[in-house]
Amino acid sequence: MTYVIAQPCVDVKDRSCVEECPVDCIYEGRRALYIHADECVDCGACEPVCPVEAVFFEADLPAEWHGYRASTTEFFAVGGAGGGAASSGPYDHDSTLVAALEPRNTAR
């Protein structure tokens, strides 16, 4: 099991979780952040710092966001091979699920 970043992160990408992650396993797509399941050590440091409450332990993922587990798998299969998020930089793609969402106005 691992942690998953769900819909509340789309178009927000606060990055508090990235700064807190001790193993550099949170990657940036165009519109969302993604946790690499093979690199995550399940420490949970990312979950409490997320200001939009988008990070969930996989088993606790709300039903309406169950698709985000497969979405994360797809993101890394398409072109996010892993090896450390800081060294890879932002990716110029998202999963199909995230890319299909209507853009959210994040202006406050």
N, C-alpha and C positions, 0 to 999 in steps of 0.2 A: 504494500500500500504506500501511497505517497500523498502529497498535497496537490490540490488543483486550484487554479485561478479561474473564477467564473465570470459571468456577464457583468457584474458591477464594475469590473476593471476596464471593460471595453471603452475606448476613447478617453480614459482617465489616466492610466499608467502613472500613478503617483510615485512609484519606485521606492517607497519606504521599505517594502519587502526585500528588494534587491540589496539595499544597504545593510539590512539585518542578516541576510543569508550567509552563514559561515562557509558554505561550500560552493558558492558562485554558480548555482544551478537554475537561476531565474533569468530567462532569455526574453528579449524584447522583439515583438513583431511590429507590424505597422500600427495596429490599433489596440493591441493587448499584450500582456505579459504571460509567459508560459513557464511552468516548472518542469524540468527534465526529470522524469521518473527514475531513470537509472543513476542519476547523480544526487538526488535528494536523499538526505539521511534521516528524514522524518523527525527533525528536531523541534519543529513547530515554531521557530523564531519568527517566521514570516506572518503567521496568522494574526497575532494580536496587534501588530503595527499597521495593518492595512486600514486606512481611513474610510474605505467604502465597504468593508467587510466582504471582500471578494475571494479570500483564501479559505479553503476548507480542506480538512482531512478527507481523503477520498470516500471513506465510509459515511461521512457526515454531509456529503454534498446534497443540497436540497433537490428534490425530485425535478423541479422545473429546470435545473441546470445539469442534469445527469449527462447531457450531450457534451459537456466541456471536458470530460475525461477522454473521450474519443477525439475530440477536437485537438487536445494537446498532443495525443499520439500522432495525429495527422500532421500537425505543425512540424514536429521533428522528423517525420518520415519524408516530408517534402523538401526540407532543406535546412534543418537545424540539427546538425549532427552531434552537437555536444562538445565536451572538452573544455568547458568553462565559458560562461557568458561574457565575462569582461574581455576576453581575448577575441571573441567572435563579433562583437559589436551588434548593433540592431540589424535584424533581418528585414528584407523588403517584401515580406509576405505575411499572411495570417492563415489560419485554418479556414476552410470553407464556411463553417458556422459563423465565425467572427466576421469574415469578409462580407457575408450576406446581410448582416445586420444594418439597419438604417443608422447613419451617423448620428451620434448624440451630441447635442450642444452642451459643452462643458463650461461655458462662460458662467460666471457666478455674479 
